[in-house]
């Protein structure tokens, strides 16, 4: 069964509405590509405070659950950091300057041909120096041999670098498309190897430049006046080949190497920083774990509470239940007065601990408060039926007393005033 990806809104709702992984003042955004860990797809939400990322929350695309295993979390976050930072860096860098690009690949391929040309020039100079044949010329010829050998070596290194760049470019494209955590280490290794190769290449290039300078200087010091006519003819031919130039119109690329090295050094620092930042995945994993603890307390205290809903459907959160039960109008109505007192103490302690970032203790007090709520609800309200009957009896008795008093007053005062003096009641 194919499971569609969580939408960005769904992912953000999971960590900020159904749960509470964001701190006050933070916003959330979703990394625009999923990460793969051991065949499982993850969508990653980044929590931000201003422009700074404060937390990464990986969600399983299959069910929306937050990653739970330590290695799983660290590897997903590590790959996320590499992806987001590297794509940003690539976007801010000219394509022609990027290490793993067609431009750089072709540049080194052309350099391979250029250094073959330089090697042939050195061979021609060496041949003419040997033709001159003087002791000094033969000594200089050995220097030309060094230039020749070094040029050939740099040609081979150039072709090897071109192939290395091609492989790195293909791997980078695949990695940034699939974002499999298993490929992250090899991705970093590819760049390390490339930069090591370029460093070695640069050292050889500088050494070759010094050898060419020494060769040209030595050729310029030759004294043709001490040569035979035949040697002078070879010398004149030598002057058409020397001084040897590292670059010329037919091989322009070596002259571009200094600029390449400068740009490469800058990019090397930036790319190495990307991989260094990815090592902070351990810190981000610890941050996520702390937020999980906080979220567990929040869910008991402020999240939808299925346990309480089963007890009383009007109480969807512990906060709602506690406030309703402990309100001034309701507090004295409950039979389980001890449970009410316990609820007040435990709920107050839970809120205090939560506000003090003591989330495990806050959860413990909240669970106790939840039990108190169940006790209060199960105990019910104090009955008002007996009191009403007593009130009715009192009212009846009071009414009878009033009637008796009224009759007494009527008979003893009013009737006596109406009776004339000496008047007797006639017998019926």
Buried (B, 14 or more C-beta within 10 A) or exposed (E): EEEEEBEBEBBBBBBBEBBBBBEEEBEBBBBEBBBBBEEBBBBBBBBBBEEEBBBBBBBBBEEBEBBEEEEBBBBBBBBBBBBBBBBEBBEEBEEEBBBBBEEBBBBBBBBBBBBBBBBEBBBBBBBBBBBBBBEBBEEBBEBBBBBBBBBBBBBEBBBBBBEBBBBBBEBBEEBBEEBBBEBBEEBBEBBEEBBEBBBEBBEBBEBBBEBBEBBBEBBEEBEEEEBEEEBBBBBEBBEEBBEBBBBBEEBEBBEEBEEBBEBBEEBBEEBBEBBEBBEBBEEBBEBBEEBBBBBBBBBBBBBEBEBBBEBBEEBBBBBBBBEBBBEEEBBEEBBBEEBBEBBBBBBBBBBEBBEEEBBEBBBBBBBBBBBBBBBBBEBEEEEEEEEEEEEEEEEEEEEEEEEEEEEEEEEEEEEEEEEEEEEEEEEE
